[in-house]
Amino acid sequence: MARTAELADITRHDTFAAGVPHDTFRWLRRNEPVSWWEEDDGSGFWAVTRYDDLLKVSKDHATFTSSRGIRLEEMAPDELEARRTLMEMDPPQHTELRRMVNRLFTRGAVQDYEETIRDLTVGILDRVLPSREFDFVEEVARELPMRMLGRLMGVPDADGDWLVRMGDQMIGNTDPEFTEHVVDQTDTEEYRLLPFRSPAAVELFDYANELARERRRNLGDDLISRMLSPTREGRPLSDLEFKNFFVLMVAAGNDTTRYSIVHSLQALIDHPEAMNELREDLSLLPTAVEEFLRWASTTMHFRRTVTMDAQLGGRQMSAGDKVLIWYISANYDEDQFPDPYTFDITRDPNDHVTFGRNSPHLCIGAWLARLEMRVVFEELLPRIEQIEPAGPVERLRSNFINGVKHMPVRVRLARHV
Amino acid sequence: MRVVVDYDLCEGNAVCEAISGEIFQVDEDDQVRLLLPEPGPEWQTAVEEAVRRCPKQALSVED
């Protein structure tokens, strides 16, 4: 079908630096739900924008494999092998690795972290709120997931800041504020065998080696110890597998929760009536958090690769084709969510795809993220009477992560606290 | 109708329990236990919804 609308170019990171092109996704869902996009390097991808189609791709890992990469970036076979984590695997290999750590992230396990998360949150807020004006990203949203990650890994709190800067260099590898090695603008050939083609991975690998050496002497039940213990099939991970797993946890474990917290606050600033409702009744938060997550859609897409000729949304796909499943679009699909552009903190059911519903790859940190988001607002809202922007937000240059780098805010503190 | 759980996949998200606590119960160990392993036809809608909405696709039905 001819594209009659003025569509934003979703192949470009710069498009998303200006804002999520919701109008384009809405048009695509309605008129061309599975659409072909050409990239500058001559390759291209299918964009899947409807909720139902996205679930089909998510579920069907035999037809839509993760093993050829999960990001747009095309990797040579040796790169792919050197950088493979469980995210670039299908079952049953994926299942074997995931089982090593998933017990630390279940709904029940995560409940035990609530007190720690609350202590960390209160510490962060008590330090920053008296200044009345601050960058909510840097001072609050970045701090909590980072410190919690450190606790899960059993590393000193002091290492957290460094770990997160390294994580940002990798995930933010398309944004010049986070890295000197912008992956689509500079020559990163030297780092092609490293996670995210990033020099930060060299340092993280060294850190992981040191951590493994020390932890092997005294294995416990923490995340690192589990990665160093054999799988249920009795196979220990190789050094490279361990290091890639470690880097994945550092990369995935902080920025997505950070940005989800930021988008939540932005949504509440934009919808003051919702903010007031929550302040008056914090028990609405668990349901509200699901709406925060839908609204934010922090990971905007993942990529799959077609393994055999397949049909989707009336389009014919061939083996080898890249497919991007756009969570940010499916989460606003009119056929799934009534009034999707209405921010409704009581929305229920709210089967958003932010965590990758119906996929073996369902976000392992989903319960942790939910809990951190709930606790942040349980502690923040009663402490403030008002919160307002104190300057423009700055978005991450990425069509992959819906990120906000800076969000200056001004608060008026509540009197009773 | 027989409900089948793939325990390699189940991570205790408890979506099924919210849909039908009569059939599904998520235990302390975060794995689902079937209170009614072979529910009658009156449960068909609930079971189908649980199968469809399980975030890990850990549930299925055998006739």
Interface residues (C-beta under 8 A of the other chain):
Chain A: K59 T95 R99 N102 R103 F105 T106 R107 G108 A109 D351 F355 R357 N358 S359 P360 L362
Chain B: D8 L9 E11 G12 N13 A14 V26 E28 D29 D30 R53 C54 P55 K56 Q57
